[in-house]
Amino acid sequence: MYEIDKQKFGAFIASLRREKGLTQKELARQLFISDKAVSKWETGVSIPDTALLIPIAELFGITVTELLMCQRMEQEMDAELMESVVKTAISYPAQKPVRVYQVKNKWGMLYVISLIVSCIEFLISLMGGYVTTGLVVITGLSMAFGGYYCFLAVMKLPPYYDENRISVYCDMGFEMSFPGLAFNNNNWQHILNAGRIWAILSMTVYPVVNALLVIFLQEMWFLELILVLPAALGGMFIPVYVVGKKYE
């Protein structure tokens, strides 16, 4: 069984970090992880998740092969060494994440229904002259975030989220950052559900509320100020933070 030498890997990472003039905290910040995770790598306690191999290699200006072999390659590798690299990569613990759309659940159907209802409401608002910047912003955000939460989000976070306090989550161009909140597999499903509920309610309820306020309130800047910002920021982020902390 070919495996990465954790001690050798840790020493190599530490050497690369010092060459760059980075502290463990600075390296962790650039990789969106905790400095404790970097410390564990460098002391040989653990190794990075496969999702971090390419970002680490690019940050230090080396190839993934060099990272796996824990050394710089000055010359072209021979066949035996290449075989060793391939076997190391194959044996490196990795599992393709399971995403929401791959398992049976109600959220996908609820999202599709809400999307249809929201589009109908938007067309009615357009014909009635009720479309505002706030309506476009809120429905656009809820459709985009709702699509991720209900279809594309991973069902389970990588193990290093449980081993470290990580407050940033990045996936497929989607990013969440909550200082003081640690993402892990205890609170992840609750966070997703909070995001899904916000998205579905925003898509279906907000167009109606917006139309009523446009009818009864003519000062649009006031409408935008008291409704759009609270709905977009508080409505999206506060529930996620609350349930995240509760089940952390």
VMD Tcl script that draws the C-alpha trace (Angstrom):
set ca {
  {0.00 0.00 0.00}
  {1.51 3.30 -1.11}
  {0.73 6.14 1.27}
  {1.91 9.68 1.83}
  {4.51 9.99 4.59}
  {2.75 12.47 6.89}
  {5.94 13.58 8.60}
  {7.74 14.14 5.30}
  {4.69 15.91 3.87}
  {4.47 18.17 6.91}
  {8.14 19.09 6.73}
  {7.78 19.86 3.01}
  {4.76 22.12 3.61}
  {6.58 23.93 6.41}
  {9.61 24.46 4.17}
  {7.48 25.82 1.32}
  {5.63 28.11 3.70}
  {8.85 29.55 5.09}
  {10.17 30.10 1.55}
  {7.07 32.19 0.86}
  {7.57 34.11 4.10}
  {4.13 33.13 5.36}
  {3.01 32.36 8.88}
  {0.69 29.42 9.51}
  {-2.17 31.86 10.02}
  {-1.45 33.66 6.73}
  {-1.29 30.38 4.83}
  {-4.53 29.23 6.43}
  {-6.24 32.49 5.48}
  {-5.24 32.10 1.82}
  {-6.60 28.54 1.76}
  {-9.77 29.46 3.70}
  {-9.04 27.05 6.52}
  {-7.98 27.35 10.16}
  {-4.37 27.78 11.26}
  {-4.86 24.68 13.42}
  {-5.26 22.64 10.23}
  {-1.93 23.92 8.91}
  {-0.29 23.15 12.23}
  {-1.58 19.58 12.08}
  {-0.16 19.15 8.57}
  {3.26 20.44 9.55}
  {3.45 18.25 12.66}
  {2.42 15.16 10.73}
  {-0.89 14.70 12.55}
  {-2.96 14.87 9.36}
  {-2.78 15.64 5.65}
  {-4.98 17.96 3.56}
  {-8.20 16.93 1.93}
  {-7.85 16.16 -1.78}
  {-9.84 19.32 -2.61}
  {-6.94 21.37 -1.24}
  {-4.11 19.72 -3.20}
  {-4.39 21.91 -6.29}
  {-4.82 25.20 -4.36}
  {-1.79 24.34 -2.19}
  {0.35 23.44 -5.19}
  {-0.64 26.61 -7.06}
  {0.00 28.77 -4.01}
  {3.56 27.45 -3.66}
  {4.27 27.35 -7.38}
  {4.84 23.61 -7.59}
  {3.05 20.73 -9.28}
  {0.61 18.42 -7.53}
  {3.05 15.61 -8.30}
  {5.80 17.40 -6.38}
  {3.39 17.97 -3.52}
  {2.44 14.29 -3.38}
  {6.09 13.21 -3.53}
  {7.04 15.85 -0.93}
  {9.98 17.10 -2.98}
  {10.82 19.31 -5.93}
  {11.51 17.51 -9.20}
  {14.55 19.02 -10.90}
  {14.65 16.51 -13.74}
  {12.16 14.50 -15.74}
  {10.84 11.60 -13.69}
  {11.70 8.08 -14.69}
  {9.07 5.39 -15.16}
  {9.53 3.90 -11.68}
  {9.09 7.25 -9.96}
  {6.06 8.09 -12.08}
  {4.51 4.77 -11.10}
  {5.06 5.62 -7.46}
  {3.34 8.99 -7.91}
  {0.34 7.42 -9.62}
  {-0.05 4.80 -6.90}
  {0.27 7.45 -4.23}
  {-2.45 9.53 -5.86}
  {-4.70 6.48 -6.22}
  {-4.26 5.52 -2.58}
  {-4.78 9.09 -1.37}
  {-8.12 9.11 0.47}
  {-10.68 10.79 -1.76}
  {-14.38 10.42 -2.29}
  {-16.51 12.28 -4.76}
  {-19.04 14.31 -2.77}
  {-22.70 13.33 -2.91}
  {-24.86 16.30 -3.86}
  {-28.48 17.02 -2.98}
  {-29.87 16.18 -6.42}
  {-28.37 12.69 -6.17}
  {-30.51 11.66 -3.21}
  {-34.27 11.47 -2.83}
  {-35.60 14.59 -1.11}
  {-38.44 17.12 -1.23}
  {-36.38 20.27 -1.72}
  {-35.85 19.97 -5.45}
  {-39.58 19.74 -6.15}
  {-40.36 22.59 -3.74}
  {-37.77 24.75 -5.47}
  {-39.17 24.05 -8.95}
  {-42.73 24.83 -7.81}
  {-41.55 28.02 -6.10}
  {-39.59 29.03 -9.19}
  {-42.68 28.66 -11.41}
  {-44.83 30.63 -8.96}
  {-42.17 33.33 -8.67}
  {-41.90 33.71 -12.46}
  {-45.68 34.05 -12.77}
  {-45.71 36.65 -9.99}
  {-42.88 38.53 -11.64}
  {-44.75 38.67 -14.96}
  {-47.85 39.97 -13.19}
  {-45.71 42.60 -11.44}
  {-44.17 43.56 -14.77}
  {-47.55 44.03 -16.41}
  {-48.85 45.96 -13.42}
  {-45.83 48.22 -13.18}
  {-44.80 46.90 -9.76}
  {-41.24 45.83 -10.63}
  {-38.59 47.51 -8.48}
  {-34.85 47.14 -8.11}
  {-35.47 45.41 -4.81}
  {-37.75 42.84 -6.42}
  {-35.13 42.01 -9.05}
  {-32.37 41.75 -6.43}
  {-34.30 39.62 -3.97}
  {-35.80 37.20 -6.50}
  {-32.48 36.92 -8.31}
  {-30.57 36.11 -5.13}
  {-33.20 33.67 -3.89}
  {-33.28 31.82 -7.23}
  {-29.49 31.54 -7.37}
  {-28.94 30.56 -3.75}
  {-32.03 28.36 -3.71}
  {-30.80 26.47 -6.76}
  {-27.53 25.73 -4.99}
  {-29.11 24.80 -1.65}
  {-31.80 22.59 -3.19}
  {-29.78 20.86 -5.92}
  {-26.01 21.37 -5.91}
  {-24.94 21.56 -2.26}
  {-22.92 18.65 -0.89}
  {-24.75 16.38 1.52}
  {-21.71 16.01 3.75}
  {-18.71 18.25 4.37}
  {-15.14 16.90 4.05}
  {-13.70 15.43 7.30}
  {-11.34 18.36 7.88}
  {-14.37 20.56 8.68}
  {-15.05 18.33 11.69}
  {-11.40 18.31 12.73}
  {-10.92 22.09 12.61}
  {-12.88 25.28 13.22}
  {-13.44 26.57 9.68}
  {-15.70 29.56 9.13}
  {-15.48 29.67 5.32}
  {-17.13 27.32 2.84}
  {-16.36 27.41 -0.89}
  {-17.84 25.18 -3.59}
  {-18.59 25.64 -7.30}
  {-18.15 29.40 -7.08}
  {-20.49 29.55 -4.08}
  {-18.96 30.96 -0.92}
  {-20.15 31.48 2.65}
  {-18.09 33.23 5.31}
  {-19.33 33.59 8.88}
  {-16.67 34.76 11.37}
  {-17.27 33.04 14.69}
  {-19.28 30.18 13.16}
  {-17.60 26.84 12.48}
  {-19.04 24.76 9.64}
  {-19.19 21.03 10.39}
  {-21.37 18.02 9.74}
  {-23.38 18.64 12.91}
  {-24.82 21.91 11.65}
  {-24.46 21.61 7.87}
  {-27.91 20.16 7.11}
  {-29.54 22.73 9.42}
  {-27.68 25.51 7.59}
  {-28.84 24.18 4.23}
  {-32.45 23.95 5.42}
  {-32.36 27.54 6.71}
  {-31.06 28.68 3.33}
  {-33.68 26.66 1.46}
  {-36.55 28.05 3.50}
  {-35.32 31.61 2.99}
  {-34.96 31.10 -0.76}
  {-38.38 29.52 -1.24}
  {-40.19 32.12 0.88}
  {-38.35 34.99 -0.81}
  {-39.19 33.68 -4.28}
  {-42.91 33.29 -3.59}
  {-43.82 35.79 -0.86}
  {-41.66 38.79 -1.68}
  {-43.24 39.60 -5.09}
  {-46.66 39.82 -3.41}
  {-45.39 41.99 -0.56}
  {-43.50 44.16 -3.04}
  {-46.62 44.73 -5.18}
  {-48.73 45.69 -2.15}
  {-46.12 48.14 -0.92}
  {-45.75 49.71 -4.36}
  {-49.51 50.20 -4.50}
  {-49.80 51.75 -1.05}
  {-46.38 53.43 -0.75}
  {-45.27 55.69 -3.57}
  {-41.86 56.76 -2.22}
  {-39.72 54.04 -3.75}
  {-36.45 54.93 -2.04}
  {-38.17 54.50 1.32}
  {-39.58 51.15 0.22}
  {-36.15 49.96 -0.90}
  {-34.54 51.10 2.35}
  {-36.91 49.51 4.83}
  {-37.58 46.27 2.95}
  {-34.86 45.28 0.48}
  {-31.80 45.52 2.70}
  {-33.32 43.72 5.71}
  {-34.78 41.00 3.49}
  {-31.61 40.50 1.46}
  {-29.08 40.63 4.28}
  {-30.87 39.77 7.51}
  {-33.30 37.32 5.98}
  {-30.57 35.39 4.23}
  {-27.74 35.44 6.76}
  {-29.22 35.68 10.26}
  {-31.19 32.36 10.18}
  {-28.13 30.55 8.78}
  {-25.92 31.97 11.53}
  {-28.45 31.22 14.29}
  {-29.00 27.56 13.37}
  {-25.30 27.15 12.63}
  {-24.35 28.28 16.13}
  {-27.16 26.27 17.72}
  {-26.02 22.96 16.25}
  {-22.31 23.72 16.11}
}
mol new
graphics top color blue
foreach p $ca { graphics top sphere $p radius 0.5 }
foreach p [lrange $ca 0 end-1] q [lrange $ca 1 end] { graphics top cylinder $p $q radius 0.2 }
display resetview
